[in-house]
Structure formats: C-alpha cells, structure tokens
C-alpha cells in the first residue's frame, strides 16, 4: 500500500499477510496550502488505524520539522526502544512500544480535538519494517520537496536551486 490516487504513505506498519490484518498508516494527502509561501511545505495527512472491526482516522497537518522528527523516531525504533512522535500538542500524537523482535503496539492519541486514544497491537511485523519506513519517508521527500526557506524568524521566501 504505497500510493493510490496521489495519496502516498509516510508510515505503513502492518502485520504480515495472513495474520491479524492490523495496520497503522500515516497517509499524505497533499500540500496544505499549495502556492502559499507560508503554508506550502505543510502536508495534509491522516493517521489511519485498522484492527478487526475498527477503523479510525485522525487528520493531521505535518510541518517540515515533523518529517525530521520522524527520521529521529525511526532511529530510536530501530533499537527496539519506546518512541513517541508528534508530541507538540498541536496534532494527534503517536506512541510506539516495541514488544519483541517483530511485535509492537501503536497508540494514536487525539489530544487536541476528541481526546480519543486508539491502541492497536501489531503481532507480526516484517523483519525489514524499519527500512521500509525509511523508504516511505524518502518517497515523501521526493514527491514533496521542501520549497520554502525561512530567511529569518517569520520571513519566508521560495527556495532557489542554489539553496538545495
């Protein structure tokens, strides 16, 4: 589940086929304010959780620094340690609790809006799940490159090719 109708996954954690069918995804729907200097690099996304008869979705707007934080979170998860992502309080947050070599529980908490928390166990992650998440992150960077730079606090301009 990499991409459908211009929607691409930033995160896709799912049990191996033939197991529980549980999954957690963060799907990038597009730029928040395309063409607007301030909001152009923000990404409209949704956190989607599926488990048996439950399906939950939480809207989230990601900033460029959230993608950098996801890269750091992946480094922590690679060592099989507990990690949190999107902890600013402005969006739903995610908690990842590894439970063994190929097991993990993931919780999404919608603190800013509904206060709902959904936790799903992933019982049989593929052995290369961290690498696949890094590939998804690279794909998001490729499809949605950073095109705006902050030249000083609160001042923005379009990135020139020489800025890359």
Buried (B, 14 or more C-beta within 10 A) or exposed (E): EEEEEEBBBBBBBBBBEEEBEBBBBBBBBEBBEEEEEEBBBBBBBBBBBBBEEEEBBBEBBBBBEBBEBBEEBBEBBBEEEEBBBBBEEEBBBBBBBBEEEBBBBBBBBBBBEEEEBBBBBBBBBBEEBBEBBBEBBEBBBEEBEEBBBEEEEEEBEEBEEEEE
